[in-house]
Amino acid sequence: MRRIRTLITSPLEWQMTALPVTHPALPVVAERGGTQLRTPKPVAVVDSREQNPFSFARFQGWFAGVERKPLALGDYSISGLENECVVERKSLNDLARSFTVERPVFIDRLRRMGAYPDRLLVIVAALSQVKSRYEHSPANPNQITQSLIATLAGLRVPFLCVESHELGEEIVGSYLYQVHLYHWLEANGHDRRLTNDDL
């Protein structure tokens, strides 16, 4: 008996190839009635103690500038919103160490972040790497993963995993830009939406 050949493979067999497209000219624009609002660009703040920091040089259209100075909390923020916006960045090794050897200090840091209106923990590793055995650490991947979930559920600090330093730069840059934009909209009598009946 002849086998019938399937023309389209099952979605279960599909595999996505990660080929990120280049970043946009602006992360988002705000408009009202189809007209784009003229909004100022933010100044990104990078903690001066941050080693191998994200560089926002590729995103010149997004920021009016980048300032390096000590931050009270976190690694990145926006000028003028340092007490409202905090972004903490962790490499995979740093994350494992922070949730084990340095746990009390890191948990205190996360609790303080939870008090900020805009907060984000960025891990420069895929979630599948967080859940896998670590080459240079005896830390248990299940404990690290569950600590992240507890950070999200208990402390209400959201986290994002990004696969590369470059992607992390873009995601954090976009986050800072959008936090600034939403603050600007509220401060200037607009509702907290990019467009009518949208985000």
ABEGO torsion letter per residue (X at the ends): XBBBBBABBBAAABBBBBBBBBBBABABBBBBGGBBBBBBBBBBBBBAABBGBBBAAAAAAABAEBBBBBBABEABBBBGAAAABBBBBBBAAAAAAAABAAAAAAAAAAAAAAABABBBBBBBBBAAAAABBBAABABBAAAAAAAAAAAAAAAGBBBBBBABAAAAAAAAAAAAAAAAAAAAAAAAGBBBBABBGBX
